[in-house]
Amino acid sequence: PEAAVLLCQVKPPASLLNSHRLLPSLIDIMKHADQQEIHLMVMHPKLAALTVLEDILIDDDSNAIASNVHTLVWIGGVDVIVRCLTENNLELRTSAASILLNSMKKNTICRRFLVKLAASFLASVVELLSCGNNKSRTTAIFFLAELLHSSRKNFKKKLLQIIKQH
């Protein structure tokens, strides 16, 4: 956990992060961060791991991103990131939505998986639209648009109902 916080603070280039194959470790930190005793740190390890993961997946190298998304799907990381969408921390939810947005764009299996799970997180993503943060709102709009792009009619109706409720 401390290493994720340190990496987040140092902000090494994505190409350097990619060379160390950190995805499984970052996902593991996110899975277990709430179970560990957290001492005074600059930021929560889950947020740090998610931020580093976001940096890796926003690299300029399209092949590296596609490979990383494939690895993320393969190791079950998408489910862990989806759970972050329902957290109370706005920054955590925004980073999770950003990662999942990029993942949907690069991997159709990830897109299908997210459409199936959408009922569990749609309300949380729609809530990002009403926050005062431009990055959160923009990420939520693009995330929802990407989901709608690949979804069935009944999914679109469900989304509209959730938006009306908020």
Secondary structure, DSSP 8 states (H G I E B T S, - for coil): -HHHHHHHHH---HHHHHHTT-HHHHHHHHHHTTTS---S-SS-HHHHHHHHHHHHHT-S-HHHHHHHHHHHHHTTHHHHHHHHTTSS-HHHHHHHHHHHHHHHHH-HHHHHHHHHHHHHHHHHHHHHHTSS-HHHHHHHHHHHHHHHHT--HHHHHHHHHHHHH-
